[in-house]
Structures are given as C-alpha cells and as structure tokens.
Amino acid sequence: MREKSFLIFIICLTTINSLQLEVVNQWSLLQFEPPPSFGRVDFRLENTIFTGLEVTPDRIFLAMPRLRAGNPATLATIPRHTPSGSSPQLKPYPDWSFHGAGLGLDNSTVCAGLVSVYRIRMDSCGRLWVLDSGVMTSIDDFQRICNPKLVVFDLKTDRPIRTVEFPREVLRPASLLANLIIDESVQGSCDSAFLYLADTAAPSIIVYDALRDRTWRVTHPSMFPDPNFATYSIQGESFTLPDGVVGLAHSPKLATLFYQPLATDRIFSIPTATLTKGPPAEFEEIPVVLAGRKSSQGLGLTLNPNDDTLFFSPLTETSLASWNPLSNEQNLIAYDPTLIQFASELRWIDGEVWLLTTRFQKFFKRTVTPNEVNLRVIRLPQIGASFGSLNNNLYF
C-alpha cells in the first residue's frame, strides 16, 4: 500500500469558534407518528438511533437501523423547515406498511418492506436509493431476517420503482451493508450510475453497476478494523465496537473514493477506475493509498466537490475538521463536547455541511436517559468562512 501523506490532528482548544453550528432539530428520544389501527406494540425508543441523512427542499430523511429490538421504523421523514431546535414527530417512509419489522409482523411481510436501513442517498433524477441491510438487532445477536437489497423510491410519488437483490457470491455470512455512494461521473446518471457500498462487518467495498445490473466485491486489508483502535472514548465514557469500512466520500474530479473503517485512526483512498473496471483478478494488487491519519477514530466522511476538501469528525475530540488533499490545508471547524459527541453522518448539501450527532456511547451501554438531549440534526451554513487553523499544531 502506497503512502501519500500524513494528517496528524492535534486540537488547540483556544482557537475554536463553534458559533457556526446550527441545531436544526433535536430529541431526547425519537418520537414517531403512531401506526393506524394497531394494538399495543413494544416500541423501545431508548434503542432507536439515527445514522443516515438525506435532505430535499421540503423534507429531511432519517435512517434508523435496527441495532436492537423495539425500533418502530427504519426510515422516516420530518419537515425540512421547522423551528430551530424543535423535536418533530418522525413519519415512517413511505408509510407504516413498509415497516412490518417494527410492528411485529411475520418475516414474509417484513421482507417485502424495509428491515434495517443505515444510510440513504438521492440521485440527480430525484430518486432515493435506500440500502437495506436485512439484519435485525445487529449489536446484540445479528439476526439476518432478509437478504440485503437496494430499493429506489421516486420522490415525486413516494413509491418504489426499482429493487436490486444482491447475488450470493458478493455477500458473506457476516455482511452488513451500511453505507453507499452514488457515482454519476463515470458512465451516466441515475440508472446508469455506479454505486459503492460499504460492507462493514465483512469488510469490503461492493460495487454495483446500475446500467448492466452487475455486482462485484473489492477487498483490501485497509478495510478491516484495527484492534488497537476498536475502543472509543467520548466524554469520559468508553465502549468497544470493532467495525470495518463504513465512512465513504467521493471526489468525481479526482476520480477517487475516500474511506475509513470505524476502528482506525486512518483515512484511505482508492481510484474509482479500480472499482468500476470489474471484479478484481486473482492476486491482483489493489492500489490503495494511505491518505492521512487523524487524532482519533471517526465514522462520517463527506467532501466538498468544488475544491475536494474532506470533512471528518474525530470522536474523542468531539469536533469537526477539514483537510484538502490537494493543498494540504487543514482546519478545525468546530469543537463542541455537547453537540458533537458521535457524528454518525456527515453530508455536503447545497454548500453546507450537515451532521447527525448522537450520544451513541450511552445508547450502546444502555445508559441513555430521556431527561437529556441525545440526538441532533446540525448544519454549518457559510462553510467557507474563516476557521481556527491547525497548521501550527500538525506534524508531518
């Protein structure tokens, strides 16, 4: 594996300005619109946490994987324009009939809908690609209820228009598909796009050619968790989770996919030409580059497609930082130990960085309480403003 550059991220707290963080919505525990004509259902909101975000002109989409039992719905919406800091009820998407797993229905009904969605993405044709892992209670006992699939929804009608079932040869018994990138820069947009999917528990990147309906698997040691970084410390509370590749960011101009396992302090990159050319040959060397190192582990990644600046959130430092791989410019954008405790999703949307942050460590250790705010949707408007520079606190 080639080494391109190192990024050692050391925080100087005296230079931080977090005034740009805007809390769009926040909850102590997520609340859902009740299902119609249903009796008592064993919802456990203390087990329900979001990890995926998409934003349209009128709605915010949130994905809530079934990490533990009692999650009402795995995909839902809230209005985009609500009072800042408000806690709107979540509306299951597209409706309750797709969330039989939360209503306790039998598996045949459950598999016809959505089982456990980690992340979602919208293409340039206004369709929502939903990546369904098919796995229930993934933290506790990892029950595969249904095969993983992609479901494409037309956002004008909110109805599914395409479903992609993955062939057995690209999956493994432990496969957990937890993130996706839609690449419309190679052979076309929408139904001609390539998709890059992160298999987090059986670490690989799965490539889907939407034009030819073909799928293959690309594996490299850098996609696996590093056991030396499988324990995380956030505000004095620690937990262990040896997850592999999960954070993804794509640069069309550089024709590069950046990625990171959760259990690592590193960010890697791979040319998209390597991913899109087809299944790797036996013993083929995969040209992965070590893009940089961070001060601690992180989950979400995103990229400004205008200048290829990469954004990431080190967990221990409860912060948001940026790094440009072309200029090597590095900035600490925000530090807030209350608002940025676990950034499960970073998105570049309409010139702004959006974050999903949670107190995941408390959900994981079952110490979460409804008396505190535990989940937030945050955005950073005017991302081009001046930030506290890290250049004097970096060593190469």
C-alpha positions as a printed Julia matrix, in Angstrom:
396×3 Matrix{Float64}:
   0.0     0.0     0.0
   1.36    3.37   -1.0
   1.53    6.28    1.41
   0.52    9.69    0.1
   0.57   11.97    3.12
   0.03   12.06    6.84
  -2.51   14.14    8.72
  -1.89   14.21   12.47
  -4.72   16.18   14.03
  -3.91   17.93   17.33
  -6.53   20.24   18.78
  -5.66   23.64   20.17
  -8.84   24.46   22.05
  -8.07   28.15   22.38
  -8.55   28.71   18.64
 -12.01   27.16   18.31
 -15.09   29.02   17.18
 -18.24   26.87   17.22
 -20.75   29.63   16.66
 -21.49   28.32   13.18
 -23.17   25.17   14.48
 -26.93   25.41   13.99
 -29.11   22.8    15.67
 -31.84   22.15   13.12
 -33.69   19.57   15.24
 -33.03   17.71   18.47
 -34.63   14.99   20.58
 -34.12   13.29   23.9
 -35.61   10.17   22.29
 -37.09    9.96   18.79
 -40.88   10.14   18.63
 -42.91    8.65   15.76
 -46.37    9.24   14.37
 -48.41    6.32   15.74
 -49.34    3.48   13.38
 -53.01    3.43   12.36
 -55.38    0.69   13.56
 -52.74   -1.15   15.52
 -52.89   -2.51   19.04
 -50.11   -2.42   21.58
 -46.64   -2.54   20.02
 -43.44   -2.94   22.04
 -41.59    0.17   20.88
 -38.32    0.83   22.71
 -37.28    4.33   21.84
 -34.18    4.03   24.01
 -32.93    1.56   21.37
 -33.67    3.81   18.4
 -30.92    5.98   16.95
 -30.34    7.55   13.53
 -27.28    7.03   11.32
 -28.36    8.19    7.84
 -29.42   11.56    6.41
 -30.76   12.96    3.17
 -32.21   16.43    2.63
 -34.65   17.59   -0.06
 -36.22   21.04   -0.48
 -39.15   20.11    1.76
 -38.13   17.06    3.8
 -35.35   15.6     5.9
 -34.96   11.83    5.61
 -33.57    9.91    8.56
 -32.43    6.26    8.6
 -32.62    4.33   11.88
 -31.06    0.83   11.69
 -32.43   -1.87   13.98
 -29.37   -2.1    16.2
 -31.55   -3.51   18.99
 -35.14   -4.62   19.4
 -38.0    -2.13   19.56
 -37.19    0.28   16.71
 -40.55    1.46   15.32
 -39.44    2.37   11.76
 -36.1     2.19    9.97
 -36.71    5.13    7.59
 -38.72    8.27    8.26
 -39.12   11.92    7.34
 -39.61   15.23    9.11
 -40.39   18.61    7.51
 -37.26   20.48    6.47
 -38.47   23.84    7.72
 -39.31   23.63   11.41
 -38.35   25.92   14.3
 -34.67   25.65   15.13
 -34.06   23.09   17.84
 -37.57   21.64   17.65
 -38.43   17.95   18.06
 -40.94   16.99   15.36
 -42.51   13.54   15.21
 -41.0    11.22   12.61
 -43.27    9.98    9.84
 -42.37    6.46    8.65
 -41.4     6.46    4.98
 -43.12    5.89    2.71
 -45.74    4.64    5.2
 -46.18    2.14    8.03
 -46.79   -0.75    5.61
 -43.04   -0.81    4.83
 -42.08   -1.24    8.5
 -43.53   -4.59    9.47
 -40.4    -5.4    11.45
 -41.28   -2.65   13.9
 -44.89   -3.78   14.11
 -44.02   -7.39   14.9
 -45.3    -8.88   11.62
 -44.1   -12.19   10.16
 -40.9   -12.37    8.12
 -42.62  -12.78    4.74
 -44.34   -9.44    5.25
 -41.23   -7.86    6.77
 -39.01   -8.74    3.8
 -41.41   -7.1     1.37
 -40.73   -3.8     3.12
 -37.66   -2.3     4.79
 -35.83   -4.15    7.54
 -32.8    -2.15    8.72
 -31.5     0.88    6.85
 -28.23    2.55    7.81
 -27.92    5.11    5.01
 -29.71    6.6     2.02
 -28.73    8.74   -0.96
 -30.59   10.78   -3.57
 -29.51   10.74   -7.23
 -29.71   13.55   -9.78
 -33.08   12.28  -11.03
 -34.77   12.89   -7.7
 -34.89    9.24   -6.64
 -33.95    7.98   -3.2
 -31.66    4.92   -3.06
 -32.3     3.05    0.18
 -29.72    0.46    1.28
 -31.46   -2.19    3.4
 -29.02   -4.41    5.32
 -31.67   -7.03    6.09
 -30.14   -7.53    9.58
 -32.05   -7.13   12.85
 -30.51   -6.46   16.28
 -27.04   -6.18   14.76
 -25.4    -5.12   18.03
 -26.89   -7.86   20.21
 -27.23  -11.06   18.19
 -27.04  -10.17   14.46
 -30.19  -11.8    13.07
 -30.31  -11.85    9.27
 -34.03  -11.72    8.59
 -33.91  -10.94    4.86
 -31.35  -10.63    2.1
 -29.83   -7.15    1.74
 -31.23   -5.04   -1.08
 -31.36   -1.62   -2.67
 -34.79   -0.04   -3.04
 -35.17    3.04   -5.25
 -38.06    5.39   -4.48
 -39.46    8.04   -6.79
 -39.68   11.08   -4.51
 -42.49   12.56   -6.61
 -44.79    9.64   -5.86
 -43.01    8.1    -2.82
 -43.36    4.67   -4.41
 -40.59    2.13   -5.12
 -39.64    1.92   -8.78
 -36.66   -0.45   -8.63
 -35.35   -3.14   -6.3
 -31.88   -4.64   -6.52
 -31.23   -8.03   -4.91
 -27.57   -8.84   -4.37
 -26.23  -12.16   -5.67
 -25.0   -14.63   -3.09
 -21.43  -14.62   -4.42
 -20.8   -10.99   -3.38
 -22.12  -11.49    0.17
 -20.63  -13.17    3.21
 -22.38  -14.63    6.29
 -21.42  -11.53    8.3
 -22.17   -8.97    5.57
 -23.61   -5.72    6.91
 -24.16   -3.13    4.16
 -24.03    0.18    5.99
 -23.16    2.99    3.55
 -23.32    3.91   -0.12
 -22.02    6.4    -2.67
 -23.73    7.12   -6.0
 -21.14    7.87   -8.69
 -22.73    9.53  -11.72
 -19.41   10.7   -13.2
 -18.28    7.53  -14.98
 -20.89    6.21  -17.41
 -24.0     8.29  -16.73
 -26.51    9.31  -14.11
 -29.45    7.68  -12.34
 -29.97    4.17  -13.78
 -26.51    4.32  -15.39
 -24.64    5.15  -12.19
 -22.11    3.1   -10.27
 -22.74    2.56   -6.57
 -20.07    1.85   -3.97
 -21.37    0.04   -0.89
 -19.52   -0.4     2.41
 -19.71   -3.91    3.85
 -18.8    -3.06    7.42
 -18.85   -6.41    9.22
 -17.35   -8.5     6.39
 -15.07   -5.67    5.3
 -15.12   -4.9     1.58
 -16.48   -2.41   -0.91
 -19.22   -3.85   -3.08
 -19.6    -2.23   -6.49
 -22.95   -2.16   -8.27
 -23.15   -1.26  -11.97
 -26.73    0.01  -12.28
 -26.58    0.13  -16.09
 -25.64   -3.54  -16.52
 -27.13   -4.78  -13.24
 -23.81   -6.37  -12.22
 -22.22   -6.56   -8.78
 -18.73   -7.45   -7.55
 -16.62   -7.23   -4.43
 -13.3    -5.43   -3.81
 -11.38   -6.29   -0.63
  -8.23   -4.85    0.89
  -6.67   -5.18    4.39
  -7.15   -1.44    4.95
 -10.91   -2.01    5.03
 -10.68   -4.16    8.15
 -10.86   -2.85   11.71
  -7.63   -2.27   13.6
  -7.99   -3.98   17.01
  -5.77   -1.31   18.53
  -8.48    1.26   17.71
 -11.63   -0.74   18.46
 -12.27    1.02   21.79
 -13.63    4.56   21.72
 -13.66    7.23   24.41
 -16.22   10.03   24.28
 -16.55   12.46   27.17
 -15.08   10.01   29.63
 -17.24    7.05   28.55
 -15.71    4.15   26.62
 -17.12    1.32   24.52
 -15.73   -1.28   22.12
 -17.03   -1.91   18.59
 -14.65   -3.49   16.02
 -16.34   -2.18   12.85
 -14.63   -2.15    9.46
 -15.08    0.18    6.49
 -18.05    2.49    6.94
 -17.19    6.14    6.21
 -17.24    6.96    2.47
 -16.64   10.16    0.48
 -16.31   10.54   -3.28
 -14.42   13.06   -5.39
 -15.6    13.0    -9.03
 -12.81   15.41  -10.06
 -10.09   13.27   -8.51
 -11.87   10.05   -9.54
 -11.2     8.82   -6.02
 -13.15    7.16   -3.25
 -12.02    8.01    0.29
 -12.95    5.6     3.06
 -12.33    4.76    6.69
 -13.15    1.87    9.0
 -14.63    2.93   12.32
 -11.85    1.15   14.2
  -8.86    3.07   12.83
  -7.15    6.44   13.01
  -6.57    6.48    9.24
  -8.29    7.59    6.05
  -7.58    5.64    2.84
  -8.29    6.24   -0.83
  -8.73    4.13   -3.93
  -9.13    5.18   -7.59
 -12.69    4.72   -8.78
 -11.26    3.27  -12.01
 -10.08    0.33   -9.91
 -13.58   -0.17   -8.57
 -15.51    0.24  -11.82
 -13.38   -1.89  -14.15
 -14.98   -5.1   -12.96
 -14.16   -7.86  -10.47
 -10.5    -7.92   -9.42
  -8.39  -10.71  -10.85
  -6.99  -13.33   -8.51
  -3.92  -11.99   -6.67
  -4.46   -8.52   -8.18
  -2.77   -5.72   -6.23
  -5.38   -3.13   -5.24
  -3.85    0.39   -5.44
  -4.95    1.72   -2.04
  -3.29    4.86   -0.68
  -3.0     5.92    2.94
  -4.44    9.42    2.6
  -3.85   10.52    6.18
  -4.06    9.94    9.92
  -6.38   11.55   12.42
  -6.13   12.17   16.12
  -8.78    9.54   16.86
 -11.37    7.32   15.21
 -14.34    8.63   13.25
 -17.35    7.44   11.33
 -18.81   10.04    8.96
 -16.94   11.47    5.97
 -18.01   13.97    3.36
 -16.37   16.06    0.64
 -16.86   19.47   -0.92
 -16.99   18.64   -4.67
 -15.96   22.2    -5.59
 -12.46   22.03   -4.12
 -12.19   18.42   -2.85
 -11.92   19.39    0.81
 -12.6    16.38    3.02
 -14.56   16.73    6.28
 -14.33   14.32    9.2
 -15.19   14.21   12.9
 -12.7    12.69   15.4
 -14.74   11.03   18.14
 -12.54   11.64   21.16
 -12.06   15.32   20.3
 -15.84   15.91   19.74
 -15.03   18.14   16.8
 -15.36   18.7    13.06
 -12.24   19.18   10.95
 -11.33   19.53    7.28
  -8.38   18.61    5.12
  -7.74   19.32    1.46
  -5.65   16.52   -0.1
  -4.5    18.83   -2.94
  -3.31   21.85   -0.94
  -2.83   20.03    2.4
  -4.76   22.87    4.05
  -6.18   21.77    7.39
  -8.75   23.47    9.56
 -10.5    22.8    12.81
 -14.03   23.95   12.04
 -15.92   23.28   15.24
 -15.32   21.9    18.7
 -18.28   21.24   20.96
 -18.27   18.41   23.53
 -22.05   18.7    23.91
 -23.21   18.95   20.31
 -20.61   16.78   18.56
 -20.34   13.6    20.6
 -20.72   10.96   17.87
 -21.14   12.15   14.27
 -22.64    9.11   12.55
 -23.23   11.01    9.31
 -21.6    13.98    7.56
 -23.13   15.32    4.36
 -22.29   18.12    1.93
 -25.68   19.54    0.91
 -26.19   22.77   -1.05
 -22.86   24.24    0.03
 -23.33   23.35    3.71
 -22.09   20.58    5.96
 -24.88   18.68    7.72
 -24.26   16.33   10.64
 -26.17   13.7    12.53
 -24.79   13.58   16.07
 -25.86   11.29   18.88
 -24.76   10.17   22.3
 -24.19    6.74   20.82
 -21.96    5.68   23.67
 -24.93    5.95   26.03
 -27.29    4.1    23.68
 -24.66    1.38   23.28
 -24.1     0.97   27.04
 -27.82    1.34   27.88
 -27.22    4.44   29.99
 -29.26    6.84   27.85
 -31.88    8.89   29.67
 -34.91   10.78   28.3
 -34.05   13.72   30.54
 -31.27   14.91   28.23
 -30.94   15.75   24.55
 -29.36   12.71   22.88
 -29.88   13.15   19.12
 -29.36   16.17   16.88
 -29.52   17.25   13.25
 -26.92   20.01   12.8
 -25.84   22.15    9.88
 -22.99   24.56    9.3
 -24.02   27.39    6.98
 -21.38   29.57    5.34
 -18.82   26.81    5.42
 -16.33   28.96    3.55
 -15.88   31.31    6.49
 -12.59   31.56    8.37
 -11.88   28.81   10.91
  -9.25   28.19   13.55
  -6.23   26.92   11.64
  -4.45   23.74   12.67
  -1.31   24.34   10.65
   0.77   25.23   13.69
  -0.4    22.11   15.51
   0.41   19.49   12.89
   3.43   17.31   12.41
   4.25   15.52    9.14
